[in-house]
Amino acid sequence: MLTGTNVLMLGGDARALEIIHKLSELDASVTLAGFDGLHTHLSSAVHAEYGEQLFEQADVVVLPAVGTDDDGKITAVFSNDELKLQDGHVAKLPKHSTIYTGMAKPYLRQLCDNYGIRLVELLERDDVAIYNSIPTAEGAVMLAIQNTDITIHGAECIVLGLGRTGFTLARTLQGLGASVKAGVRSEADFARAHEMGFRPFYTTDLLPQMSNPDLIFNTIPTMIVTAQMIANLPSRAVIIDLASKPGGTDFRFAERRGIKAILAPGLPGIVAPRTAGRIMADCLSRLIQDDLQLRGDGR
Ligand code: NAP
């Protein structure tokens, strides 16, 4: 249980609602800023005006999936107020407090460093990334269906990168009857891809693979689908780039060549916000409870 733990929730989208429910269920005292436009009843959570005073009592601060932008602005889809995380706020936090977010930009990391406040990035964790790969793969399939005039069954698909997202996606496409090639760089991934029934190739040999795909899904967060690769593609091919911004595709050249190329960030929050919220909520509540135990609060 989280009885006596003060949680400050700042902004966010529909995913935050799952977190609020979960933490309230565990009896945490939840204070909300950036939810004033939301008319749903939120268990026992209390709405408050954003300001330094909110930080003084917080044991835990929860920020949205992308903690802040490069200037400290916190996205709050349920509010018209501007929420900005600044020195004065973090300076007020008790030293034992922790800030949780999905992923942090350098601004937030620096702020936490400056004041010795622990920062936890949930999307960096393997468990969260693997659970999140399920809605991500479903979102990628949705985009593939929306942007092609063929079935995925029988389609020639290339998945670039067999990490936490690529693996789930390749398996999902295979399950739908696609012919799946997997671009990898390690021998272990090559062997695993072979064992899974994908047709593996090394990303250093990407060029010859580009002559026949219907769909290319990229999960490699570096420029990989270059102009040279795109020049080799058939005109029917569609590129769906899942890697974090700016993706791994030369979008300018794709447009010039008339190849459809889509950068698709944040799919879990778009296609399945409730599931994505639950994934974050389960992990977050476990981590806060573990932390309490480690600190010996015995709450
Ligand atoms: P991951 O587990 O680290 O997988 C990344 C894969 O890319 C690994 O297989 C890695 O190979 C490979 N890779 C990295 N650099 C490479 C290079 N230069 N050449 C060849 N292969 C390379 O990451 P993930 O969790 O799957 O996430 C992948 C990307 O998708 C990230 O940018 C993440 O932010 C993004 N993402 C997007 C969404 C969305 O909704 N669009 C959702 C979740 C994640 P090694 O194992 O050999 O390093």
Boltz pocket constraint, residues with backbone or C-beta under 6 A from the ligand:
constraints:
  - pocket:
      binder: B
      contacts: [[A, 123], [A, 129], [A, 132], [A, 133], [A, 136], [A, 160], [A, 161], [A, 162], [A, 163], [A, 164], [A, 165], [A, 166], [A, 183], [A, 184], [A, 185], [A, 186], [A, 203], [A, 218], [A, 219], [A, 220], [A, 221], [A, 222], [A, 241], [A, 242], [A, 243], [A, 244], [A, 264], [A, 265], [A, 266], [A, 267], [A, 268]]
      max_distance: 6.0
